[in-house]
């Protein structure tokens, strides 16, 4: 999958970028028509805590639509794992809707062909 990763106000290391790419490549097993995606990495500077939370946004492009997920974690790896699970669920729902549409179209075509034959 062609993936663009944007790290906002910091430089992401190569290991993190490879981790993100490998995790997102696994989404192809759920839906092989993914055309690409964008990942945004941000550091959330909370006033109350000295530790910075990691914000992750992923947008996946598909024929006929796109999927989006936004997650927060203590590390980017944790946020990626959570986001992947959310994207898997979204991909499954997307595929179900596509299948429902194709089944409805097939039924209409079958009905029309039967009507023409009579």
C-alpha positions in Angstrom: 0.0 0.0 0.0 1.3 3.5 -0.9 1.4 5.3 2.4 2.4 8.9 3.3 3.4 9.5 6.9 3.5 13.0 8.3 5.1 13.6 11.7 4.0 17.1 12.9 6.7 19.2 14.7 9.1 16.3 15.2 11.0 13.7 13.1 9.8 10.1 13.3 12.6 7.5 13.3 12.9 4.9 10.6 11.9 2.1 13.0 8.5 3.7 13.8 7.8 4.4 10.1 8.6 0.7 9.2 6.4 -0.5 12.1 3.5 1.7 10.8 4.0 0.5 7.2 4.1 -3.2 8.2 1.0 -2.9 10.3 -1.0 -1.1 7.7 0.1 -3.5 5.0 -1.6 -6.3 6.9 -5.0 -4.6 6.2 -4.7 -5.9 2.6 -5.7 -9.3 4.0 -9.1 -7.9 4.9 -9.6 -5.8 1.7 -7.2 -6.0 -1.2 -8.4 -2.9 -3.1 -6.9 -0.3 -0.7 -5.4 2.4 -2.9 -3.3 4.3 -0.3 -3.3 6.1 2.9 -2.1 9.0 5.0 -0.8 8.9 8.6 -0.4 11.9 10.8 1.7 11.7 14.0 1.4 14.4 16.7 2.7 14.9 20.2 -0.1 16.1 22.6 1.4 18.4 25.2 -1.0 18.1 28.2 -0.7 20.8 30.9 -1.3 18.4 33.8 1.2 15.7 32.8 4.8 15.9 32.0 4.5 12.9 29.7 3.3 13.7 26.2 0.5 11.6 24.8 0.8 10.4 21.2 -1.9 11.3 18.7 -2.3 9.2 15.6 -4.7 9.8 12.7 -5.0 7.3 9.8 -7.0 7.9 6.6 -7.3 4.9 4.2 -8.4 5.5 0.6 -10.7 2.9 -1.0 -12.5 2.9 -4.4 -15.8 4.6 -3.6 -14.8 6.0 -0.2 -12.3 6.4 2.6 -11.9 5.3 6.2 -10.6 7.4 9.1 -9.5 6.7 12.6 -8.0 8.8 15.3 -6.3 7.3 18.4 -4.3 8.5 21.4 -1.8 6.3 23.2 1.2 6.5 25.5 3.3 5.4 22.5 2.8 5.6 18.8 3.0 1.8 18.6 0.2 1.4 21.1 -2.0 3.9 19.2 -1.2 2.1 15.9 -2.4 -1.2 17.3 -5.6 0.3 18.6 -6.2 2.1 15.3 -5.6 -1.1 13.2 -8.3 -2.9 15.2 -10.7 0.0 14.5 -9.8 -0.1 10.8 -10.4 -3.8 10.6 -13.9 -3.3 11.9 -14.5 -0.5 9.5 -13.2 -2.5 6.6 -15.5 -5.4 7.4 -18.5 -3.1 7.6 -17.5 -1.5 4.3 -17.2 -4.9 2.6 -20.6 -5.9 4.0 -22.3 -2.8 2.5 -20.6 -3.4 -0.8 -21.9 -7.0 -0.8 -25.4 -5.8 0.1 -25.4 -3.4 -2.8 -24.1 -6.0 -5.3 -26.7 -8.5 -4.1 -29.5 -5.9 -4.5 -28.2 -5.0 -8.0 -28.1 -8.7 -8.9 -31.7 -9.2 -7.7 -32.9 -6.2 -9.8 -31.1 -7.5 -12.9 -32.6 -11.0 -12.4 -36.1 -9.6 -12.0 -35.7 -7.4 -15.1 -34.4 -10.3 -17.2 -37.3 -12.5 -16.1 -39.8 -9.7 -16.9 -38.2 -9.4 -20.4 -38.4 -13.1 -21.0 -42.2 -13.3 -20.2 
